[in-house]
């Protein structure tokens, strides 16, 4: 009597775990965000966003960007878009990304930037308003 019950339990367990085994591997994740900030040699910006992944996972995030260089300005990006690569789980998008950028814009400007953290890459694009000019290096932090 014990043997059939064990076989049934093993069959049910393998049926539950099998889809999880196939779910591992790279997934596509995107981020929509709003970000605003200023710079006078030191650059800072903050905002919020939402990360959505192809496996159905979603997460609200906070964004902070800080750095320095020869940079001046004030800007706001609304409805920006980011694309992640090298992601196996949505939690891998969290953390600190290294950044380097050159920027210039007045009134309505566009921005594109690529950054990396471990094996995860993030490409950002957005249009905004304000003015800015300069070269900056720093970090881009995504947290819950």
Secondary structure, DSSP 8 states (H G I E B T S, - for coil): -HHHHHHHHHHHHHHHHHHHHHH-S-EEEEEEEEEEEEEEEEEEEEEEEEEEETTS-EEEEEEEEEEEEEEEEEEEEEEEEEEEEEESSGGGG-EEEEEEEEEEEEEEEEEEEEEEETTEEEEEEEEEEEEEEEEEEEEEEEE-
